C-alpha cells in the first residue's frame, strides 16, 4: 500500500582533492587567558551598635504584631460576649411573653 520513501545518500561523483588552503598561514590554536575571578562579596560586619539596633527593631516588631493580635482577639471576645448577652435578653423576653 503506502510505503515511506527513504532517501539514500548519494555517492561522491568526483575525486575529492585536499581541503587545506595554501593562502592561509597555519596559526597554532591559542587558548585565551582565564578571566579574572570577581572578588568575593564582602562579609557583613556588625558593630555592637548595629547589633543593638537589630535586636531593638526585632523586639519592636514582635511587640507591635503581638499588640495587634491581642486587640483582634479582644474584639472577638467582646463581640461574642455582647451577642451572648443579647441572646439571653431576647430569650427572657420571649419566655416572659409566652407566660402572659
DOVEX-50710 format. One record per residue (C-alpha): x, y, z; residue number from 0; residue in three letters. Coordinates in nm, 3 decimals. Layout:
# DOVEX-50710
px	py	pz	k	r
X	Y	Z	NUM	Ala;
...
//
This chain:
# DOVEX-50710
px	py	pz	k	r
0.000	0.000	0.000	0	Unk;
0.179	0.315	0.115	1	Unk;
0.546	0.272	0.178	2	Unk;
0.767	0.554	0.301	3	Unk;
1.036	0.664	0.060	4	Unk;
1.364	0.679	0.243	5	Unk;
1.623	0.888	0.062	6	Unk;
1.960	0.728	0.009	7	Unk;
2.289	0.909	0.049	8	Unk;
2.441	0.964	-0.294	9	Unk;
2.797	0.856	-0.353	10	Unk;
3.053	1.125	-0.434	11	Unk;
3.068	1.190	-0.808	12	Unk;
3.426	1.307	-0.837	13	Unk;
3.764	1.269	-0.679	14	Unk;
3.798	1.482	-0.371	15	Unk;
4.115	1.688	-0.352	16	Unk;
4.285	1.818	-0.040	17	Unk;
4.094	2.074	0.163	18	Unk;
4.396	2.259	0.301	19	Unk;
4.430	2.613	0.171	20	Unk;
4.773	2.740	0.087	21	Unk;
4.693	3.110	0.116	22	Unk;
4.611	3.099	0.490	23	Unk;
4.911	3.057	0.720	24	Unk;
4.874	2.791	0.985	25	Unk;
4.832	2.953	1.326	26	Unk;
4.853	2.734	1.635	27	Unk;
4.540	2.740	1.846	28	Unk;
4.584	2.974	2.136	29	Unk;
4.367	2.938	2.441	30	Unk;
4.254	3.267	2.587	31	Unk;
4.379	3.360	2.929	32	Unk;
4.126	3.278	3.202	33	Unk;
3.913	3.572	3.304	34	Unk;
3.999	3.711	3.644	35	Unk;
3.756	3.594	3.909	36	Unk;
3.530	3.854	4.059	37	Unk;
3.627	3.939	4.414	38	Unk;
3.421	3.764	4.677	39	Unk;
3.136	3.964	4.820	40	Unk;
3.238	4.141	5.137	41	Unk;
3.105	3.990	5.454	42	Unk;
2.866	4.191	5.664	43	Unk;
3.037	4.316	5.974	44	Unk;
2.805	4.412	6.255	45	Unk;
2.924	4.663	6.508	46	Unk;
2.790	4.644	6.863	47	Unk;
2.564	4.939	6.790	48	Unk;
2.422	4.767	6.483	49	Unk;
2.354	4.451	6.685	50	Unk;
2.166	4.654	6.946	51	Unk;
1.967	4.826	6.670	52	Unk;
1.874	4.493	6.507	53	Unk;
1.767	4.345	6.840	54	Unk;
1.568	4.658	6.924	55	Unk;
1.397	4.656	6.584	56	Unk;
1.308	4.289	6.615	57	Unk;
1.168	4.344	6.962	58	Unk;
0.959	4.636	6.839	59	Unk;
0.817	4.428	6.553	60	Unk;
0.727	4.143	6.790	61	Unk;
0.558	4.382	7.031	62	Unk;
0.356	4.556	6.758	63	Unk;
0.242	4.229	6.600	64	Unk;
0.155	4.092	6.943	65	Unk;
-0.048	4.402	7.030	66	Unk;
-0.241	4.378	6.702	67	Unk;
-0.318	4.009	6.755	68	Unk;
-0.426	4.064	7.116	69	Unk;
-0.653	4.353	7.016	70	Unk;
-0.815	4.139	6.746	71	Unk;
-0.872	3.859	6.999	72	Unk;
-1.020	4.109	7.242	73	Unk;
-1.256	4.243	6.974	74	Unk;
-1.378	3.890	6.901	75	Unk;
-1.427	3.820	7.271	76	Unk;
-1.624	4.141	7.327	77	Unk;
-1.844	4.068	7.024	78	Unk;
-1.911	3.713	7.144	79	Unk;
-1.999	3.835	7.495	80	Unk;
-2.236	4.101	7.364	81	Unk;
-2.408	3.851	7.133	82	Unk;
-2.448	3.605	7.421	83	Unk;
-2.595	3.875	7.644	84	Unk;
-2.833	3.985	7.367	85	Unk;
-2.943	3.625	7.315	86	Unk;
-3.019	3.588	7.687	87	Unk;
-3.224	3.908	7.691	88	Unk;
-3.423	3.812	7.381	89	Unk;
-3.482	3.463	7.523	90	Unk;
-3.602	3.611	7.852	91	Unk;
-3.840	3.849	7.673	92	Unk;
-3.984	3.572	7.457	93	Unk;
-4.027	3.340	7.758	94	Unk;
-4.197	3.608	7.967	95	Unk;
-4.431	3.695	7.680	96	Unk;
-4.540	3.332	7.647	97	Unk;
-4.633	3.316	8.019	98	Unk;
-4.875	3.605	7.999	99	Unk;
//
